Amino acid sequence: MATGRKQTPAVYQEQEDGAERKSALIRSISMLSAEERSLLPVVANAPNGERELSRQEITVIVVCSCTTVVVNLGVGSMPLLIPIEIVKKNYAYTWTGVLFLLYGINVATCELLQSKIVPFLGTKRAFLISSSILAACYASFGLLDLTSEESVFAGLACFIRIIEGLCYSGIMNAVFTILCLTVPTRAILGISLIDGLTCVGYSLGPLFSGILFEISGFILPYIIIAALMAVCSIMGTISLPPVAGNLAAGMSGPLKVVSRDAQFYGCTVVAFAMGNFVGFMEATLEVYLAQFDRGSTVEGAVFFAMWFSAAVVSPLWGYILRKAGNSHVFLLAGPFIEATVFIFFGPLPGLDAVGRHLGLSITCLIIMAATTSMSLLASINIMIERAENDGIETSIHTYAFISAIWLTSLYFGEAIGAIISGSILDKYDYGCVAISAVVTELLLGILASALILLPWKKIECSV
């Protein structure tokens, strides 16, 4: 079992490994046109891979960063406003879980396709198409407030969330691939930036939409988010260079290699577990917080505190993982920490002495959110390491493929967590939700530990 990287590809600290990695990267870049290669001067011109970023690279990073925040601002508003709207209209609460289930499964399914779609369309086209349709989705979702029939609301909401999931997977895969190609020698830092900004969007979404909801109701938050998404699309049109790969290169080689790597599977299980926690929070946290009767602004502030804490620590986790020789401890600790903290957050039946206090709840949420960020970054860091150790060449296909597998695992877990928790809460109290969360995280943690730590024999294959 590998406990760290055989080489140091991220920073080229050692001369021999650096020369070998640089040659591999240049061979990959040679497949791109001159215009496309202009996005990648770090590899072509910097022997140690650590020179200052160019103005174009900084512009690309800014556009991708703003887009990541805005798109997750929209996604982050859903866990607060969807339950409020469904309860206000006196519709079956099960629709909450259904809407998050459809979204999560669709994102997970579409992410698998994005490893082909993004290289085929090119990162810029994928970015522009996805951002434009997302703007329309958010505006349409806000207008659901005008419906008066449960069947109409549910049908339109399901349709919009399916389209939203398709476009969200496209834009996040495009952003991920663009950033990794922009700073290929600092991949984990680029990934931590995406993760951190995703959490910023998630944290601002409930706070932002909660304030606007109290001012003007359900429609205004989504109209403003749609307008911001349209601005991001325009920024991308002006600023992003087109980057496309050679579709003929395909992904059959990496797929064959990772399909025989138990550690790669272990990482996907942990990503699934972290997504499961996110799904539980999306479907049930607003109802949990409603018991304190503090209003939507305070509830939005709690959402903000939870996800902003993850955003703050995400770059720190990225730095630690980049420096640490072994990410496995950070990877496997996540499910067990979340299971432990959820015992007190629920709390579990029989722990009535613990009670439910807003301060304790916020503390638990912050710990679990920071843990989610840690394990998600560790999982994709190890996935990249395993791909590199297995000899998979760094390219647009590789990053798109790893992004697709990672995000598929995360969002499939999110979908399952949402439907499980929403269905349980529809019939039972939050103590039962806590039991299901603890059991699920423990089982997934044990499975991931077995895949990562046990000496599985890897089947060799020719690529």
The 8 nearest C-alpha neighbors of each residue, nearest first, counted from 0:
[[1, 2, 454, 452, 451, 453, 455, 262],
 [2, 0, 3, 4, 5, 385, 388, 325],
 [1, 3, 325, 0, 4, 324, 327, 326],
 [4, 2, 325, 324, 1, 5, 326, 384],
 [3, 5, 6, 384, 7, 324, 388, 2],
 [4, 6, 3, 388, 7, 1, 384, 387],
 [5, 7, 4, 16, 8, 388, 17, 13],
 [6, 8, 9, 11, 10, 4, 12, 16],
 [9, 7, 11, 10, 6, 20, 17, 184],
 [8, 10, 184, 185, 7, 11, 186, 183],
 [9, 11, 12, 184, 8, 48, 7, 47],
 [12, 10, 17, 8, 47, 13, 7, 9],
 [13, 11, 10, 14, 7, 17, 47, 16],
 [14, 12, 11, 16, 15, 17, 7, 6],
 [13, 15, 17, 16, 18, 12, 11, 47],
 [16, 14, 18, 17, 13, 19, 11, 20],
 [17, 15, 19, 18, 14, 13, 6, 20],
 [16, 18, 11, 14, 20, 15, 19, 13],
 [17, 19, 21, 15, 16, 20, 14, 22],
 [18, 20, 16, 22, 17, 21, 15, 23],
 [21, 19, 23, 17, 22, 18, 16, 8],
 [20, 22, 18, 24, 23, 19, 17, 25],
 [21, 23, 25, 19, 20, 24, 26, 18],
 [24, 22, 20, 26, 21, 25, 27, 19],
 [23, 25, 27, 21, 26, 22, 393, 28],
 [24, 26, 28, 22, 27, 23, 29, 21],
 [27, 25, 23, 29, 24, 28, 22, 30],
 [28, 26, 24, 25, 29, 30, 394, 23],
 [27, 29, 25, 30, 31, 26, 24, 36],
 [28, 30, 26, 31, 27, 25, 32, 36],
 [31, 29, 28, 27, 32, 245, 26, 244],
 [32, 30, 29, 28, 35, 36, 33, 244],
 [31, 33, 35, 34, 36, 30, 29, 28],
 [32, 34, 36, 35, 37, 31, 29, 38],
 [35, 33, 37, 32, 36, 38, 240, 241],
 [34, 36, 32, 242, 37, 33, 31, 38],
 [37, 35, 33, 38, 39, 34, 31, 32],
 [36, 38, 34, 35, 39, 40, 33, 240],
 [37, 39, 36, 35, 181, 40, 56, 240],
 [38, 40, 36, 37, 41, 181, 42, 180],
 [41, 39, 43, 42, 44, 37, 38, 36],
 [42, 40, 45, 39, 43, 44, 48, 50],
 [43, 41, 40, 44, 45, 48, 39, 21],
 [42, 44, 40, 41, 45, 25, 39, 46],
 [43, 45, 40, 41, 42, 46, 48, 50],
 [44, 46, 48, 41, 47, 42, 50, 43],
 [47, 45, 48, 44, 42, 21, 17, 11],
 [46, 48, 45, 49, 11, 10, 12, 17],
 [49, 47, 45, 46, 184, 41, 10, 50],
 [48, 50, 47, 51, 45, 10, 41, 184],
 [51, 49, 48, 45, 52, 41, 47, 44],
 [52, 50, 53, 49, 41, 48, 45, 54],
 [51, 53, 56, 57, 50, 54, 41, 55],
 [52, 54, 56, 55, 57, 51, 40, 58],
 [55, 53, 57, 56, 58, 52, 59, 51],
 [56, 54, 58, 53, 57, 59, 38, 52],
 [55, 57, 59, 53, 58, 54, 52, 60],
 [56, 58, 60, 54, 55, 59, 61, 53],
 [59, 57, 55, 61, 56, 60, 54, 62],
 [60, 58, 56, 62, 57, 61, 239, 63],
 [59, 61, 57, 63, 58, 62, 64, 56],
 [60, 62, 64, 58, 59, 63, 65, 57],
 [63, 61, 59, 65, 64, 60, 66, 58],
 [64, 62, 66, 60, 61, 65, 174, 67],
 [63, 65, 61, 67, 62, 66, 60, 68],
 [66, 64, 68, 62, 67, 63, 61, 69],
 [65, 67, 69, 63, 68, 64, 231, 70],
 [68, 66, 64, 70, 65, 69, 197, 63],
 [67, 69, 200, 65, 71, 66, 196, 70],
 [70, 68, 72, 66, 71, 67, 200, 65],
 [71, 69, 73, 72, 67, 68, 66, 74],
 [70, 72, 200, 74, 73, 68, 69, 201],
 [71, 73, 200, 204, 69, 75, 70, 74],
 [74, 72, 71, 70, 76, 75, 224, 204],
 [73, 75, 71, 76, 72, 77, 70, 201],
 [76, 74, 201, 204, 72, 73, 77, 71],
 [75, 77, 204, 205, 73, 74, 79, 78],
 [76, 78, 80, 81, 79, 75, 74, 73],
 [79, 77, 281, 76, 80, 81, 282, 75],
 [80, 78, 77, 76, 285, 205, 81, 82],
 [79, 81, 83, 77, 82, 78, 84, 76],
 [80, 82, 84, 77, 83, 78, 79, 85],
 [83, 81, 85, 84, 80, 86, 95, 79],
 [82, 84, 80, 86, 81, 85, 87, 79],
 [83, 85, 87, 81, 82, 86, 80, 88],
 [84, 86, 82, 88, 90, 87, 83, 89],
 [85, 87, 89, 83, 88, 84, 82, 90],
 [88, 86, 84, 89, 85, 83, 90, 82],
 [87, 89, 85, 86, 90, 84, 147, 149],
 [90, 88, 86, 87, 85, 91, 92, 84],
 [89, 91, 85, 88, 92, 86, 149, 94],
 [92, 90, 93, 94, 89, 85, 86, 95],
 [93, 91, 94, 95, 90, 425, 85, 86],
 [92, 94, 95, 91, 96, 422, 421, 425],
 [95, 93, 97, 92, 96, 91, 98, 153],
 [96, 94, 93, 98, 97, 92, 82, 282],
 [95, 97, 418, 421, 99, 417, 93, 94],
 [98, 96, 94, 100, 95, 99, 101, 418],
 [99, 97, 101, 95, 100, 96, 157, 94],
 [98, 100, 102, 96, 97, 101, 103, 417],
 [101, 99, 414, 97, 103, 102, 98, 418],
 [102, 100, 98, 104, 99, 103, 105, 97],
 [101, 103, 99, 164, 105, 160, 100, 161],
 [102, 104, 414, 410, 106, 100, 105, 101],
 [105, 103, 107, 411, 101, 106, 414, 102],
 [104, 106, 108, 102, 107, 103, 164, 109],
 [107, 105, 164, 109, 103, 168, 104, 108],
 [108, 106, 407, 104, 410, 411, 110, 105],
 [109, 107, 105, 110, 106, 111, 104, 407],
 [108, 110, 112, 106, 111, 107, 165, 105],
 [109, 111, 403, 113, 107, 112, 168, 108],
 [112, 110, 403, 109, 113, 108, 114, 404],
 [113, 111, 109, 110, 114, 115, 116, 108],
 [112, 114, 116, 110, 115, 117, 111, 169],
 [115, 113, 399, 400, 112, 116, 403, 117],
 [116, 114, 113, 112, 118, 117, 119, 246],
 [115, 117, 113, 119, 118, 114, 120, 112],
 [116, 118, 120, 121, 119, 113, 122, 115],
 [119, 117, 121, 244, 243, 116, 120, 115],
 [118, 120, 116, 117, 121, 246, 115, 243],
 [121, 119, 117, 118, 124, 116, 125, 122],
 [120, 122, 243, 118, 117, 242, 123, 119],
 [121, 123, 173, 125, 242, 117, 124, 126],
 [122, 124, 126, 241, 125, 121, 127, 239],
 [125, 123, 127, 126, 121, 122, 120, 128],
 [124, 126, 122, 128, 123, 127, 117, 120],
 [127, 125, 123, 170, 124, 129, 128, 173],
 [128, 126, 124, 130, 129, 125, 232, 131],
 [129, 127, 131, 125, 130, 126, 124, 132],
 [128, 130, 166, 132, 126, 170, 127, 131],
 [129, 131, 133, 127, 232, 132, 128, 126],
 [132, 130, 134, 128, 133, 129, 127, 232],
 [131, 133, 135, 134, 129, 130, 136, 128],
 [134, 132, 136, 130, 135, 131, 163, 129],
 [135, 133, 225, 228, 131, 132, 137, 136],
 [134, 136, 132, 138, 133, 137, 139, 225],
 [137, 135, 133, 139, 134, 138, 159, 140],
 [138, 136, 140, 225, 221, 139, 134, 135],
 [137, 139, 222, 135, 141, 225, 136, 140],
 [140, 138, 136, 142, 137, 141, 135, 143],
 [141, 139, 137, 142, 143, 138, 136, 156],
 [140, 142, 218, 221, 138, 143, 139, 217],
 [141, 143, 144, 139, 140, 145, 218, 138],
 [144, 142, 145, 141, 140, 146, 152, 139],
 [143, 145, 142, 146, 141, 217, 218, 84],
 [144, 146, 143, 142, 147, 141, 218, 152],
 [147, 145, 143, 144, 148, 152, 151, 142],
 [146, 148, 145, 149, 152, 151, 88, 144],
 [149, 147, 151, 150, 146, 152, 153, 88],
 [148, 150, 152, 151, 153, 90, 147, 146],
 [151, 149, 153, 152, 148, 154, 155, 147],
 [152, 150, 154, 148, 149, 153, 155, 146],
 [151, 153, 149, 155, 150, 154, 156, 146],
 [152, 154, 156, 150, 151, 155, 149, 157],
 [153, 155, 151, 157, 156, 152, 150, 158],
 [156, 154, 158, 157, 152, 153, 151, 159],
 [155, 157, 153, 159, 158, 154, 152, 160],
 [158, 156, 160, 154, 155, 159, 98, 153],
 [157, 159, 155, 161, 156, 160, 154, 162],
 [160, 158, 156, 162, 161, 157, 163, 136],
 [161, 159, 163, 157, 102, 162, 158, 164],
 [160, 162, 164, 158, 163, 159, 102, 105],
 [163, 161, 165, 159, 164, 160, 166, 158],
 [162, 164, 160, 166, 161, 165, 167, 159],
 [165, 163, 106, 167, 161, 102, 162, 166],
 [166, 164, 162, 163, 168, 167, 106, 109],
 [165, 167, 129, 169, 163, 168, 164, 170],
 [168, 166, 164, 170, 169, 165, 163, 171],
 [167, 169, 171, 166, 106, 110, 165, 170],
 [170, 168, 166, 172, 167, 171, 129, 173],
 [169, 171, 173, 126, 167, 172, 129, 168],
 [172, 170, 174, 168, 173, 169, 175, 167],
 [171, 173, 175, 169, 170, 174, 168, 176],
 [172, 174, 170, 122, 176, 171, 175, 126],
 [175, 173, 171, 177, 176, 172, 63, 170],
 [174, 176, 172, 178, 173, 177, 171, 179],
 [175, 177, 179, 173, 174, 178, 398, 399],
 [178, 176, 174, 180, 179, 175, 173, 181],
 [179, 177, 181, 180, 175, 176, 189, 174],
 [178, 180, 183, 176, 182, 181, 186, 177],
 [181, 179, 183, 177, 178, 182, 176, 39],
 [180, 182, 178, 179, 39, 38, 183, 177],
 [181, 183, 179, 185, 184, 180, 186, 178],
 [184, 182, 179, 180, 186, 185, 181, 9],
 [185, 183, 9, 182, 10, 186, 48, 8],
 [186, 184, 9, 182, 183, 188, 187, 189],
 [185, 187, 189, 183, 188, 179, 184, 190],
 [188, 186, 190, 189, 185, 191, 317, 380],
 [189, 187, 191, 190, 186, 185, 317, 192],
 [188, 190, 192, 186, 187, 191, 178, 179],
 [189, 191, 187, 193, 192, 188, 186, 194],
 [192, 190, 194, 188, 317, 314, 193, 189],
 [191, 193, 189, 195, 190, 194, 196, 188],
 [194, 192, 190, 196, 191, 195, 197, 189],
 [193, 195, 191, 197, 192, 196, 190, 198],
 [194, 196, 310, 313, 192, 198, 197, 193],
 [195, 197, 199, 193, 198, 68, 194, 192],
 [198, 196, 194, 200, 195, 199, 71, 68],
 [197, 199, 310, 201, 306, 195, 196, 200],
 [200, 198, 196, 202, 197, 310, 307, 201],
 [201, 199, 72, 68, 71, 197, 203, 198],
 [200, 202, 75, 198, 204, 199, 71, 72],
 [303, 203, 201, 306, 199, 307, 200, 204],
 [202, 204, 200, 206, 303, 207, 201, 205],
 [203, 205, 72, 76, 75, 207, 201, 206],
 [206, 204, 299, 76, 208, 207, 209, 203],
 [207, 205, 299, 209, 203, 300, 204, 208],
 [206, 208, 204, 210, 209, 205, 203, 211],
 [207, 209, 211, 220, 205, 210, 206, 212],
 [210, 208, 296, 212, 206, 295, 299, 211],
 [209, 211, 213, 212, 296, 208, 207, 206],
 [210, 212, 214, 208, 213, 209, 220, 215],
 [213, 211, 216, 209, 215, 214, 210, 217],
 [212, 214, 210, 211, 215, 216, 209, 295],
 [215, 213, 211, 212, 216, 210, 209, 219],
 [214, 216, 212, 213, 211, 219, 217, 218],
 [215, 217, 212, 218, 213, 214, 219, 211],
 [216, 218, 212, 219, 141, 144, 220, 215],
 [217, 219, 141, 221, 220, 142, 216, 222],
 [218, 220, 222, 221, 217, 223, 215, 216],
 [221, 219, 208, 223, 222, 211, 218, 224],
 [220, 222, 224, 141, 137, 223, 219, 138],
 [221, 223, 138, 225, 219, 224, 220, 226],
 [222, 224, 226, 225, 221, 220, 219, 227],
 [225, 223, 221, 227, 226, 222, 228, 73],
 [226, 224, 134, 228, 222, 137, 223, 138],
 [225, 227, 223, 229, 228, 224, 222, 230],
 [228, 226, 230, 224, 229, 225, 223, 231],
 [227, 229, 225, 231, 134, 230, 226, 224],
 [228, 230, 232, 226, 227, 231, 134, 131],
 [229, 231, 227, 233, 232, 228, 234, 226],
 [232, 230, 234, 228, 233, 229, 66, 235],
 [231, 233, 229, 235, 230, 234, 130, 127],
 [232, 234, 236, 230, 235, 231, 229, 237],
 [235, 233, 231, 237, 232, 236, 238, 230],
 [236, 234, 232, 239, 238, 233, 237, 231],
 [235, 237, 233, 234, 238, 232, 239, 127],
 [238, 236, 234, 235, 239, 233, 240, 232],
 [237, 239, 235, 236, 234, 240, 59, 58],
 [238, 240, 235, 59, 236, 237, 123, 241],
 [241, 239, 242, 238, 123, 35, 38, 34],
 [242, 240, 123, 35, 122, 121, 239, 243],
 [243, 241, 35, 121, 122, 240, 123, 244],
 [244, 242, 121, 118, 122, 241, 119, 245],
 [243, 245, 118, 395, 246, 31, 396, 242],
 [244, 246, 247, 248, 243, 30, 118, 31],
 [247, 245, 248, 249, 244, 119, 118, 115],
 [246, 248, 249, 245, 244, 250, 119, 118],
 [247, 249, 246, 245, 250, 396, 244, 251],
 [250, 248, 247, 246, 251, 396, 252, 245],
 [249, 251, 252, 253, 254, 396, 248, 400],
 [250, 252, 254, 253, 249, 255, 462, 256],
 [253, 251, 462, 255, 254, 250, 256, 249],
 [254, 252, 256, 255, 250, 251, 257, 391],
 [253, 255, 251, 252, 257, 256, 258, 250],
 [256, 254, 252, 258, 253, 257, 251, 259],
 [255, 257, 253, 254, 258, 259, 252, 260],
 [258, 256, 260, 259, 254, 255, 253, 263],
 [257, 259, 255, 256, 260, 254, 261, 264],
 [260, 258, 257, 256, 458, 457, 261, 255],
 [259, 261, 257, 263, 262, 258, 457, 264],
 [262, 260, 264, 263, 450, 265, 259, 451],
 [263, 261, 451, 265, 264, 260, 450, 266],
 [262, 264, 266, 260, 265, 261, 382, 257],
 [265, 263, 261, 267, 262, 266, 268, 260],
 [266, 264, 447, 262, 450, 268, 263, 267],
 [265, 267, 378, 269, 263, 264, 268, 270],
 [266, 268, 270, 264, 269, 265, 408, 271],
 [269, 267, 271, 265, 266, 270, 447, 272],
 [268, 270, 272, 266, 271, 267, 273, 447],
 [271, 269, 409, 267, 273, 272, 268, 408],
 [270, 272, 412, 409, 408, 268, 274, 269],
 [273, 271, 269, 275, 274, 270, 440, 412],
 [274, 272, 270, 276, 275, 271, 371, 269],
 [273, 275, 413, 412, 409, 277, 271, 276],
 [274, 276, 412, 416, 413, 272, 278, 273],
 [275, 277, 279, 273, 274, 278, 280, 272],
 [276, 278, 274, 280, 275, 279, 413, 281],
 [279, 277, 413, 417, 416, 275, 281, 276],
 [280, 278, 416, 417, 276, 277, 420, 282],
 [281, 279, 284, 277, 278, 283, 282, 276],
 [282, 280, 78, 278, 279, 283, 277, 284],
 [281, 283, 417, 421, 279, 280, 96, 78],
 [282, 284, 286, 280, 285, 281, 279, 287],
 [283, 285, 287, 280, 286, 288, 281, 282],
 [286, 284, 288, 287, 283, 79, 289, 78],
 [287, 285, 289, 284, 283, 288, 290, 82],
 [286, 288, 284, 285, 289, 290, 283, 429],
 [289, 287, 285, 290, 286, 291, 284, 298],
 [290, 288, 286, 292, 291, 287, 285, 293],
 [291, 289, 288, 292, 287, 286, 293, 285],
 [290, 292, 289, 293, 288, 357, 287, 356],
 [293, 291, 289, 290, 294, 288, 295, 298],
 [292, 294, 291, 297, 298, 295, 289, 296],
 [295, 293, 296, 297, 292, 298, 289, 291],
 [294, 296, 298, 209, 297, 299, 293, 213],
 [297, 295, 209, 299, 298, 210, 294, 300],
 [298, 296, 300, 299, 295, 294, 293, 301],
 [297, 299, 295, 301, 300, 296, 294, 288],
 [300, 298, 206, 205, 296, 302, 297, 301],
 [299, 301, 303, 297, 206, 298, 302, 304],
 [302, 300, 304, 298, 303, 299, 305, 297],
 [303, 301, 299, 305, 300, 304, 202, 205],
 [202, 302, 304, 300, 301, 305, 306, 307],
 [305, 303, 301, 307, 302, 306, 308, 300],
 [306, 304, 365, 302, 303, 364, 308, 307],
 [305, 307, 202, 309, 198, 308, 303, 304],
 [308, 306, 310, 202, 309, 304, 199, 303],
 [307, 309, 311, 306, 310, 305, 304, 365],
 [310, 308, 369, 306, 307, 368, 312, 311],
 [309, 311, 195, 307, 198, 313, 308, 199],
 [312, 310, 308, 309, 313, 307, 195, 314],
 [311, 313, 315, 309, 310, 314, 316, 308],
 [312, 314, 195, 316, 310, 315, 311, 191],
 [315, 313, 317, 191, 316, 312, 318, 192],
 [314, 316, 312, 318, 313, 317, 319, 311],
 [317, 315, 319, 313, 314, 318, 373, 320],
 [318, 316, 314, 191, 320, 315, 319, 188],
 [317, 319, 321, 315, 316, 320, 314, 322],
 [320, 318, 316, 322, 321, 317, 323, 315],
 [321, 319, 323, 317, 322, 318, 316, 326],
 [322, 320, 318, 319, 323, 317, 187, 188],
 [321, 323, 319, 320, 318, 324, 317, 325],
 [324, 322, 320, 325, 321, 319, 326, 3],
 [323, 325, 3, 322, 326, 4, 2, 320],
 [324, 326, 3, 323, 2, 327, 328, 320],
 [327, 325, 329, 328, 377, 320, 330, 323],
 [326, 328, 330, 329, 325, 331, 377, 2],
 [327, 329, 330, 331, 326, 332, 325, 377],
 [330, 328, 327, 326, 332, 331, 374, 377],
 [331, 329, 374, 327, 377, 328, 332, 378],
 [330, 332, 328, 333, 329, 327, 448, 444],
 [331, 333, 329, 335, 330, 328, 334, 336],
 [332, 334, 336, 374, 331, 335, 370, 330],
 [335, 333, 440, 444, 337, 336, 332, 338],
 [334, 336, 338, 337, 333, 332, 441, 339],
 [337, 335, 339, 333, 338, 334, 332, 340],
 [336, 338, 340, 334, 339, 335, 367, 341],
 [337, 339, 437, 335, 341, 336, 440, 340],
 [340, 338, 336, 337, 342, 341, 335, 437],
 [339, 341, 337, 342, 343, 338, 363, 336],
 [342, 340, 344, 338, 343, 339, 345, 337],
 [343, 341, 346, 340, 347, 339, 344, 345],
 [342, 344, 346, 341, 345, 340, 347, 353],
 [343, 345, 341, 346, 360, 342, 363, 340],
 [346, 344, 433, 347, 430, 343, 341, 342],
 [345, 347, 343, 344, 342, 430, 350, 348],
 [346, 348, 430, 345, 342, 350, 433, 349],
 [349, 347, 430, 350, 346, 351, 431, 434],
 [348, 350, 351, 347, 352, 346, 430, 353],
 [351, 349, 352, 348, 353, 347, 346, 354],
 [350, 352, 354, 353, 349, 348, 346, 347],
 [351, 353, 350, 354, 349, 355, 346, 348],
 [354, 352, 351, 350, 355, 343, 346, 356],
 [353, 355, 351, 352, 356, 346, 350, 343],
 [356, 354, 357, 353, 360, 346, 359, 344],
 [357, 355, 359, 358, 360, 354, 291, 353],
 [356, 358, 360, 359, 361, 355, 291, 288],
 [359, 357, 361, 360, 356, 362, 363, 355],
 [358, 360, 362, 356, 361, 357, 363, 355],
 [359, 361, 357, 363, 358, 362, 344, 356],
 [362, 360, 364, 358, 363, 359, 357, 365],
 [363, 361, 359, 365, 360, 364, 358, 366],
 [362, 364, 360, 366, 361, 365, 344, 340],
 [363, 365, 361, 367, 362, 305, 366, 368],
 [366, 364, 305, 368, 362, 363, 367, 308],
 [367, 365, 363, 369, 364, 368, 370, 362],
 [366, 368, 370, 364, 369, 365, 337, 371],
 [367, 369, 371, 365, 370, 309, 366, 305],
 [370, 368, 309, 372, 366, 371, 367, 365],
 [369, 371, 367, 373, 368, 372, 333, 366],
 [372, 370, 368, 369, 374, 373, 273, 375],
 [371, 373, 369, 375, 370, 374, 309, 313],
 [374, 372, 370, 371, 376, 375, 316, 377],
 [373, 375, 330, 377, 333, 371, 376, 372],
 [376, 374, 378, 372, 377, 373, 270, 371],
 [377, 375, 378, 379, 374, 373, 380, 372],
 [376, 378, 374, 380, 330, 375, 379, 326],
 [377, 379, 266, 375, 381, 376, 380, 330],
 [378, 380, 382, 381, 376, 377, 383, 375],
 [381, 379, 377, 383, 382, 378, 376, 384],
 [380, 382, 384, 378, 383, 379, 385, 377],
 [383, 381, 379, 385, 384, 380, 263, 378],
 [382, 384, 386, 380, 381, 385, 379, 387],
 [385, 383, 381, 387, 382, 386, 388, 4],
 [384, 386, 388, 382, 387, 383, 381, 389],
 [385, 387, 383, 389, 391, 384, 388, 382],
 [388, 386, 384, 390, 389, 385, 391, 383],
 [387, 389, 385, 390, 386, 384, 5, 4],
 [390, 388, 386, 387, 391, 385, 256, 257],
 [389, 391, 387, 388, 392, 386, 385, 253],
 [392, 390, 386, 387, 389, 253, 393, 397],
 [391, 393, 390, 394, 23, 387, 397, 27],
 [392, 394, 397, 24, 391, 27, 395, 398],
 [395, 393, 397, 396, 27, 392, 398, 28],
 [394, 396, 398, 397, 244, 399, 176, 118],
 [397, 395, 399, 394, 398, 400, 118, 114],
 [396, 398, 400, 394, 399, 395, 393, 401],
 [397, 399, 401, 395, 400, 396, 176, 402],
 [398, 400, 114, 402, 396, 397, 401, 176],
 [399, 401, 114, 397, 403, 398, 402, 396],
 [402, 400, 398, 404, 403, 399, 405, 397],
 [401, 403, 399, 405, 400, 404, 398, 406],
 [402, 404, 110, 400, 111, 406, 401, 405],
 [405, 403, 407, 401, 402, 406, 408, 400],
 [406, 404, 402, 408, 407, 403, 401, 409],
 [405, 407, 409, 403, 408, 404, 402, 410],
 [408, 406, 107, 404, 410, 409, 405, 110],
 [407, 409, 271, 411, 405, 406, 267, 270],
 [410, 408, 274, 271, 406, 270, 412, 407],
 [411, 409, 413, 103, 107, 412, 407, 408],
 [410, 412, 414, 107, 408, 413, 104, 409],
 [411, 413, 275, 271, 274, 415, 410, 409],
 [412, 414, 278, 274, 275, 410, 416, 411],
 [415, 413, 103, 100, 411, 417, 412, 416],
 [414, 416, 412, 418, 417, 413, 419, 411],
 [417, 415, 275, 278, 279, 413, 419, 414],
 [418, 416, 278, 279, 282, 414, 96, 420],
 [417, 419, 96, 421, 415, 100, 420, 416],
 [420, 418, 416, 422, 417, 421, 415, 423],
 [419, 421, 423, 417, 422, 279, 418, 432],
 [422, 420, 96, 418, 424, 423, 282, 419],
 [423, 421, 425, 419, 420, 424, 418, 93],
 [422, 424, 420, 425, 421, 426, 427, 419],
 [423, 425, 427, 421, 426, 422, 428, 420],
 [424, 426, 422, 423, 427, 421, 92, 93],
 [427, 425, 424, 423, 422, 428, 421, 93],
 [428, 426, 424, 423, 425, 431, 429, 432],
 [429, 427, 430, 424, 431, 432, 426, 423],
 [430, 428, 432, 431, 433, 424, 345, 427],
 [429, 431, 433, 347, 432, 428, 348, 345],
 [432, 430, 434, 433, 429, 428, 435, 427],
 [431, 433, 429, 435, 430, 434, 420, 436],
 [432, 434, 345, 436, 430, 431, 435, 347],
 [435, 433, 431, 437, 436, 432, 438, 347],
 [434, 436, 438, 432, 433, 437, 439, 431],
 [437, 435, 433, 439, 434, 438, 440, 432],
 [436, 438, 338, 434, 440, 439, 435, 441],
 [439, 437, 441, 435, 436, 440, 442, 434],
 [438, 440, 436, 442, 441, 437, 435, 443],
 [441, 439, 334, 443, 437, 442, 338, 438],
 [442, 440, 444, 438, 443, 439, 335, 437],
 [443, 441, 445, 439, 444, 440, 438, 446],
 [442, 444, 446, 440, 445, 441, 447, 439],
 [445, 443, 441, 334, 447, 442, 446, 440],
 [444, 446, 448, 442, 443, 447, 441, 449],
 [447, 445, 443, 449, 448, 444, 442, 450],
 [446, 448, 265, 450, 444, 449, 445, 268],
 [449, 447, 445, 451, 446, 450, 452, 444],
 [448, 450, 446, 447, 453, 452, 451, 445],
 [451, 449, 265, 447, 261, 448, 262, 452],
 [450, 452, 262, 448, 265, 449, 447, 453],
 [453, 451, 449, 448, 450, 454, 0, 262],
 [452, 454, 449, 455, 450, 451, 448, 0],
 [455, 453, 456, 452, 0, 451, 450, 449],
 [456, 454, 453, 457, 261, 450, 0, 452],
 [457, 455, 454, 458, 261, 260, 259, 459],
 [456, 458, 259, 455, 459, 260, 261, 454],
 [459, 457, 259, 456, 460, 260, 256, 258],
 [460, 458, 457, 461, 259, 256, 456, 462],
 [461, 459, 462, 458, 256, 255, 259, 457],
 [460, 462, 459, 252, 256, 255, 458, 253],
 [461, 252, 460, 255, 256, 253, 251, 391]]
